[in-house]
Amino acid sequence: MGVKAGSVINRLLYDKAHLTKPSHPSEAKAKAAAILSHFSSGHLRKAVSLLFSSPFPFHFSLYSHLFHLCSSSRSLLETRKLESHLVTFSSTPPIFLLNRAIESYAKCGSLGDARELFDEMPQRDGGSWNAMIKAYSQGSRPEEALGTFVEMNRARFLPNEVTFASVIGSCGAVLEVLVARQVHGLVVKYGFGGNVILGSSIVDVYGKCGEMGDARRVFEEIEEPNEVSWNIVVRRYLEMGEGMEAVMMFFRMLVAGVRPLSHTFSNALVACSSCFALVEGKRVHGVAVKMGFEDHEVVSSSLIDMYVKCGKLGDAHAIFDQPHLKNLISWTSIVSGYAMSGQTSKARALFDEMPEWNVISWNAMLAGYTRYFQWEEALNFIFLMRNTTRDIDQVTLGFILNVCAGLSDVEMGKQVHGFIYRHGYCSNLFVGNGLLYMYGQCRNMRNSKTVWFHQISPSRDTVSWNSLLTCYAQHHLSELAMTIFYEMQCETTPNEITFATLLSACANIFALEQGKQIHGFMIRNGYIPWLEGLWLTCIPSVVFNGGTSRDVILCNSLILGCCRSNRTRQVLKLFHLMKDEGIKPDHITFRGILYACTCEGLVELGKQYVESMSTDYGIVPRLEHYECMIDLYSQCGYMDELESFVRNMPFDPTVPMLTRVVDACKRHGCLRFGKWAVQRLNN
């Protein structure tokens, strides 16, 4: 252990008897020259050792250079020697050098030394406080950073841009939106409101805390947002599930003449994937090619993922086949795309061609097998994985447990449970929930209770309770399920899945009274707005994953239910699930889809769906489909397309259609077409 930072200051600072001078001035110059020689050659240890062995002080600039090198090379021992020599042989060490020592300790990860030196300093300046706050902020101790900022204000030191940058980052780390608002007020109060870096940081904090309204207001107040500012707002909209808003902000960035970062392109493409915005995704692709970003690894992988999610595997494969774009990430993306679209044979062929694999690659292939209930193929693949690699994570174990559940092989499930116990995954809640689900599917109530009461009892969440409820519901134990539901409320909050499971259980055994009780509970406790949303949430858990009969009538009920509850974005996700399950849509399905496109303003996507009705599904568009398209064009102001569409319909437009056209022409100032529609109405 070296000398503790700061511990010698009070002892030595006022004791000057130990100070000596070099016997000859030439000796000090020679030592300094030797130290600088080692310093210039990158031999930090030799430079500091030579300085440490010298019983006289050196010029302060030499200490400053050495502290900087110690900081960049993360050399804790040398930092301690350097600081010890400084306070030992300098009667009054300058504050700026002690600040450099604090910064160096922080870079070396020794926050204890940094704080001790800070506390022992006889005098501090604003740089001292900034160094300590930054040390805590970058050292993953945001609470201490905020506490030190409070101390700084009490000591009547004025913060500056450096202070606020660290403090705002700490607010984001602990998601303290109330503190962030107070700091925001101080930033404005002290005249730093126009600082683009601080403004971007405040946008980031509000976004992390889920306050996108505040984030957007602050962003709009930045006079000239830079590429980092735009990247932050795009990413935060994406993370909040507002994909279309993220895409719109990306295009606004281009209009503003700001060149996007590679990660901004990636975020925009992921946003397009999240809302199946193929047209917008192609536009982002075009911009990426024009600006030379297509070859960037993060952009090419996001492009592949976007085309996969939008059902364009051919386009995804075309990007994948381009020179210099085949890497582990792109290989995994294309394998995952084919696997998750049901083309597991093609995915497996690509997987076998991969030059290398990681655990994500294996999991991507397993996800495809389990999604499409190919249990035997999944089991063989698991054996291959265990014979090929030792890599495994909690996601892999979750898939393996799904395979055991799908095969109803409780003995294999017990072996996996033993592996989980031996390899330290028992405390992992995700794995624990997988075990609970597996035992429930295998009708092993005894082991389900063991997992429930002993393995995951300290960390159970809503998913855990829902898994147990599903277990009881599948055994037609409606009364016990109700009891579990009442116990659940003492520990966690139910969600849509909870009520879907309970209502499904009641329906399976015709338990009308219990169903009425659940309905009443939902009304009394404010869950009634979820009743419509319950339909969509039931899809993956009750309809598509269970033994429920799946047909177009059921799916149409779900689609129209989402339309009535204004969950139009979910309609498009549901349609993709239908296609994945091989359920052929009918004219009612497309009526709901076109309504969703109208609500979301997805003109190009609506056109694609109308064209696919006859070309892909052999469905002749009906009157209501033409009305939906007229509404879509009218709402979005596509007047040229509207005119072409109406004039080329295979029948004369009806009075309601012409009325909509006239209204649209009034709104958008399309006089010529409006006169035509009025004449047709009069006739």
N, C-alpha and C positions, 0 to 999 in steps of 0.2 A: 504493500500500500504506500502511495506517495503521501506527501504532506497534504492534509486536508485544506481545501480552499477556504480562505478567510480566517482560519483558526489562529493564524500567527499575526494577523494584522494589528489587533489591539495590543498584542504583546510586544510587537516590534516597532510599531509606527512612531511611538514617542521615545523609543530607546535608541539613541544615536551612537551609543558607545561601540556598537558592533560594526559601524560603517568604517570602511578602509578605502584608501586610495591606492591605485597601482604605483609601484615603486618608480617606474619610469613611464611617461606618457606613451612612449613607443610600444610598451608592453600591451596597453589597452588597444592601441591601433592594430597591433599584430593579431591580438585575440579576435577583435571585431572583424578583421579581414579574413581570418580563418573561418569564423562562424559564417560570414557571408558566402565564402567559397563553398562550404558544405550546403548552405541554404540554396545557392544557385544550382548545385548539382543534384538537388532533391534528397540529400541525406539529412533529413530532419533530425533523426535520433542523434547523430554525431554533432550537429549544430547545437542542439539543446544541451547535450551532455557537456560540451565544451563551455557553453555559457554558464551552466549550473556549477561547474568546477571553479569558475573565476570568482575571487573574493572582492569584486568591485562592480559597480553598476555600469550599464552601457546606455547608449543613446536610446531614447524612447521609441524612435522609429524602428529600431531593430526588434524590440519586443513586439511592436505592432505587426511587423511582417511575420514573425515567428508564430504569433497567436493565429494569424490568418492561415498559415500553413497547417498548424495543428488542427484548426477547425475543419479545413477541407479534407484532411487525411484521417479525421476521427481518432487522433492520438491523445488519449486521456492522460497517460503517464507523463508525456512531454508537456502537456498543458499544466499539469500540477507542478512540475519542476520549474517551468517558466514563471508561473504565478508566484511560486515560493521565492524564487530569486528576485523577482520584481519588488515584492513587499519587504524583503529582507534588506536589500541594498539600496533602496530608494527611500529617502526620508519622508517624502509625500508623494506616493504614487498618483499619477494623474487619473482623474475619473474615467477618461475615455479608454485608458488601457485596462482598467478593472472591468469596464463594460465589455471590452473585447474578450477578456477572460471568461466572463459570464456566458458570452455567445459561444465561445469555444467549448466550455463545459456542456452547454446545451446540445451542441452538435455531436459531442461524444456520448450523449445519452446520460450524462451524470447530472440530473436535475438537483440532486441533493447538494453536490458541490456548488452548483450555480446559486442555489438559494442561500447556502451558508455564506458564501462570499458577498452576496447582495445584502444580507442582514448585518454583516460585520462592517460594511462600508461606512466610514465616518460621515461622508457626504455623498449625495446622489444627485444626478440630474435627470432630465427627461429621457435621455438615452439609456440610463440604468433601468428605469421602469420599463421602457420599451423592450430592452433585452430580456428582462425577466418574464414579461407577459408573452413575448414571442417564444421564449423557451418552453413555457407551459403549453402554449397553443400548438406548437409543432411537436411537442413531446407527448401528445395524446392525453393531456390533462387539462381539458377545457374549463372545468370548474375552478381550478386554481388560477387559471388565466383571468377569468372573470372576477375572482376574489381579489387578485392583485390589482386589477383595473379599479376596483372600488377603493382599495387602499391608496392608489395613486391620486384619485380625486380628493380623498380626505386629506392627503398631504399637500393639496393645492398645486399640483403639477398639471399643466395643461396638456391634453393629449394632442397628437398630430396624426397625419395620415398613416404612419407606420403603426401607431397604437391602435387606431380604429381597424386597420386591416386584420390584425391578430385577434382583436376582440370580436369582430363580426364573424370571423371564421370559427371562433369558439362557440358563439351563439348557435351557429349551424350544426356544430358537432353534438351539442346537447339538446337541439331542437327547442330552444327557449325563445319562443316567438315574442313573449311579453318583454323580455330583456332586449331582444333584437329591436323592438319598436322604440325602446328608450334610447338605445345606442344610436338608432337612426335619427332620433330627435337631436341628440348631441352632435352628430355629424353635420346636420343642417345648422344647428346653433353656432358651431365654431367655424362655419364658412366653407365646409368641404363638400357641400351638396353637389357641386359641379364636377367632382373628381370621378372620372369614368371607372377607375378601378374600384373605388369604394362603392359607387353606385351598382356596379356589376355584382360585387360581393353581397350587397343588401338584397338584390334580386335573387341571388342564389339562396340566401338564408330563408327568405319568405317562401321560395319554392320548395325547399326542403321541408319546411314546416307545414306545407299544404295550403299556404295562403297565396294562391295564384292571383287573386284580385289585387292584393297589395304588391305582389311581385311585378305584375303588369304595369301598375301605375308608376312604380319607381322606374321601370325600364323606359316607359314613355317620357319620363322627365330627363333622361340622359340625353344631352344635346347631340353628341356624336358617338353612339355606341360602337365599340370595336368588335372584331370577330369573336373575342371571348365573351362579350356581353350577349351577342346573338346566340352563341353556342349554349350559354347557360339557359336562356329563356326557352330555346327549343327543347333542350334536354329535360327541363323541369315540367314543361307541358306533357312531354312524352311519359315521364314517370308518374304523372297524375292521371294518366289514362285518357288525356285529351289529344289523341293522335292527329286529328284533322287540324286542330289549332297549331300544333307543332309544325305541321307541313306548311300551313299558311304563313307562319312566322319565318320559316326558311325562305319562302318565295319573297316575302317582304325584305329579307336580308339581301337578296339578289337585286331587287329593285333599288335598294339604298346604295348599291355599288360596293358592298363589303364582300370580300373574298372569303368564302366559308373555309373552315378547317376540315380536315379529313373526318374528324369525329362528328362535326356538324352534319356532313353528308350521311354518315352512318346513322345518326339519330333520326334524321329526316326519313331515311329508308325504313328504319324500324317502325317509325310512326305510320308510314304507308302500309307496312305489313300488319300493324295492329288493327287497322280499320279497312283492310282489303282495298286500299285506294290504288288500283293498278295504274290508272291514267296518270295520277300524280307521281307515282313511283317511276313511271317511264320518263316523265319530265325531269325528275331528279337525276335519273340515269343519264339523260342527254346532257344535262349541265355538268355532271361529273366527267363525262367523256370530253366535253368541250374544254374544261379547265384542267384536264390531265390528272384526274383523281382516280380513274377507273382501275389503275394498276396498284393502288394502295391496298394493302391487305385487309384493313378494316372495312374499306368501302366495297371491295369486291365480294367479301363474305356477306356483307349486309345486302348487296344486290341479289346474290343467290338466294338468301333467306326471303327477301321481299317477293321475288318471282315464285318461289316455292309456296309461300303463304297465300299468294293470289292465284294459285292453281296453274301457273305457267312453268311447268317443269322443263319444257323444251327450251325456253329462254334462259332459265337458270343453268341448264346444262351447257348451253352455248357460251355463257360467260365462264363457266368452269373450264371449258375446253380451250380457252384462250391461253397463249403462251405466257409463262412466268406467273400464272395465277394459281397453280396447283400447289397448295400447302396443306398442312394438317387441318387448319380451320376450314378452308374451302372444301376439302375432301369430306370432312365431318358434316358440313352444311348440306352438301348434295346428297350424301347418304341419308341424313335425317329427313330431307325432303321426300325422297322416294319411299322411305320406310313409313313416314307418317301419312303418306297419301295412299297407302295400301299396296304399293308396288314393292313388296318386300324381297321378291326374287331379284329384281333389278338392283335394289339397295344392297343386297348381300353380294351380288357380283361386283359392285363398286367397292364394297367394304373389303373384299378379298384382294382387290387390286391396290389397296392403299399401301404406300411404302412403309408407313409406321402407324401405330394406333396409340391412343391414350384412353383413359377411362371414359372420357366424354364420347369418344367414337364408339366404344362398346355399348355405352348406355343408349346412344342414338339408335343403334340396331335393335337393342332389346325393347326400346319404347315402341318401335313399329310392330314387333311380334306381339307384344302384350296388348297394344291398342286394337289389333284385329283378331285377338283371341287365338293366335297360332301357338298354342301352349307347347306342343311337342317340339316345334322348331325352336321356340324360345329355350326350352330345356336343353336341347342339344347345343345351342349356342352358349348357354351358361357353362356347360361342361368344357366346351372349346376355350372359353375365356379363362376358366380356372387352370387349364392345362397350358395356356399361353402366357399369362401374365399374373402377377400378384396384385396388380392395381385393383382396388375396389373402394367404393365410397358408399355413403348412405343411400344415394340414388340407386346404385346397383342393387343394394340389398332390398330396397323398396320394390324394384322390378322382380327380383327373385321371389319375394314373398307373394307378389301378385300371381306369379306362375304357379306357386304352390296352391294358392287359393283357386286359381282357374282349373287346376287338375284335381282339386279336392284331395290333395295328398298331404294329410296332416303329419305323417311320419317324416316326410322330407321337410316339411315346415318346422318340425321339432329340431331336425338337424341344423337347419339354418338358424334357429333360435339359439342353439348351442354355439354356433360360430359367432353369432352376435355377442353372446356373453363372453366368449373367450377373447374377442378382439376389441372389447371396450366400447361397443356401440349401445350398451344398455341404457345409457343416460340420454341417448339421442331421441328426441321426441318424434321426429319423422319416422324413424325405424320402429319405435314403440307403437305408433299408430298403425304402421304396416303390419306388425305382428297381431295387433288387435283385430284388424280387418281379416287377416288370413285365418286366424282361429275361428272367427265368426263365420266366414264362408265355408269352413270345414266342419261347422256345427260342433265345435269343441268348446262348449261353454265354460268348462272347468278351467282350461288354460287361458281363456279370454279373461276370466276373473282374476287369475294369477297375474297376468300382465297388467291388468287394470289397477289392482290394489297394491302391487309391490313394485313393478318396474317403472311405471310412468305416473304414479300417484303424486310425486312432488311437482310435476310440471305439466299436468294435463291441460289441454286447451279445448276449444270448441270442437275441433276435428276429432279429438279423442272421444268426447261425449257422443258425437254424431256416429262414430264407428260402433260404439256400444249400443246405441239406439238401433242402428241398422241390424246389428246382430240379433237383438231381441225381436225386431220387426220381422225378420226373415224366418224366425222360428214361430211366428204367429202368436207371440207372447205380448199381446197389446197391453194388458194390464201392467205387466212388469215394465214395458216401455214407458208407460205413463208415469210410473213410480220413478224411473230413472230420470225422466224429464223434470219432475219436481225437484229431485236432488241436484240436477244440473244447474238450476237457477241459483243455488247457494254458492256455486263456484265460478260460473262463467255465464256469458250472455248467449242465448240461442240465436241462430241465424236462419236464413231461408232453407238451408239443407235440413236443419232440425225439424222445421214444420213440414217440409216435404216428406221426410221419412215418417213422421207421426201420422200425417194424413193418409199416406200410402198404406201404412200398417192398418189403420182403421178401415180403409177401403177394402183391403184384402180379406178381412174377416167380417165385413159388413157391420162394423161397430159404429153405428150412427151416433149413439150417445157420446162416445169418447170423441168422435170427430166434432160434434157440436161443442164439447168442452174446450177443445183446442181452438176452434174458431172463436169462441167467446174470450179465451185468454188473449188471442191476438188483438181483438177489438179493445179489450180493457187496457192492454199495455202498449197501445199505439203501433202495433205491427200491421194494422190493416192495409197501409199502402204497399206492403210487401206481397199481398195476395196475388196481384197481377204478376209481379216480378217472380213470384214463386214458380210460375210455369217455366220460365226459361232456366231457372236454377235447377229445376228437376231434371233437365235434359241429360247432363253427363252422369248424374248420380242415380237417377231413378229409371229414366227411359232408355238411354243408350248403353248403360253399363250393366243393367240388371236383366231380369228375365221378362220384362214388360214387352208386350206385343208392340212392334214398331211398324207403323204404316203411315201413308201420306195423310190420312184423316187426322191422326194424332198430331203430326207435325204441323199441319195447317192450323189446328187449334192453338198450338203454341205460337206460331207466327202471328196469327191475328190477335192473340192475347197480348203479345209484345207491342203490336201496332197500337192497340187501344190504350196501352199504358205508356205510350211515347218512348218505348225502348227500341227505337228503330235501328240503332247500330247493332243491337243483338240479333236482329232478324237476319242480317247478312252472315253472321257467325253461325246461326242455326241452319241456314241454307247450305253452308259448307259442310256442316255435320251431316246433313241429309245426304249430300253427294258422297261423303266418305262411307256412309252406311249402305249405299246403293239403293236409297229410296227415291223413286222417280217422282218428280214434282208434277202437279197438275195446274189447271188454270187458276185455281184459288191460291195456290202457292205463289204464283207470279204476281197476282194482284197484291198480296202482302209485300212482296219484294219491291215492286215498283212504288208502292206507297212509301216504303222505307227510303228508297232512292230520292223520292220527292222531298221528304222531310230533311234528308241530309244534303240535298243539292248535288247529288252524284249523277250528272247528266250522262257522261260517257258510259258509266256503268249501267245506267238504265237502258241506254240504247243497246248495249251488249246483251242484256237479259232479254229484251224484246226480240232481238234477232235470233237468240239461241232457242227461243220457244219453238219455232218451226224447224230450224236447222238441226238442233241437237235433241229435241224431245218430241217433235212431231205434233206440237200443240198449235192450233190456229188461234191467233190473238182475238179476243172478244172485245165487245164494246167498252167494257170497263178498263181493259188494258190500254186502249187508245185514249180514254179519258185521263188515265194516270199519266201517260206521256205528255198530253197537252198541259196538264197541271205542272209537270216537271219542267218542260221548256218555258212555260209562262213564268213560273216562280223564279227561275234562274236568269231570265232575260235573254234566252237564246231565241231571238225572234226570227232570224233567218231559218234556223232549223225547224222552228214551229211552223212557219209558213210552208216550207217544203213538206213537212210531215202531214199537215192538214190537207194540202192540195193533192197529195198522193195516196190518201186513204182509199181503200177499196170500196168505200160507200160514202154517201153524202154526210157531212157533219150534222149532228143533231143540234137542236136548239140549245141545250145546256153547253155543248161544246163551243158553239159559236159565241154564246154569252161569255164564256171564259176567255175566248180569243179577243173579243172586244175589250174586256177589262184589262187584259195584258197589254194590248196596243195602247190603251190610254196611259197605263203606268209607264211604259217604256217609249212613248212617243213615236210609235210605228203607224203613221197616218195612212199610207197606201194600203197596207194589209188590213188595217182597221176598217177602212171604207168598204173593202171587199166583204169582210165579215158582216158589216151592217147591212149591205145589200142582200146578202144571203139570208139574213134574219128577216128582212122585210118581205122577201119572196116566200 
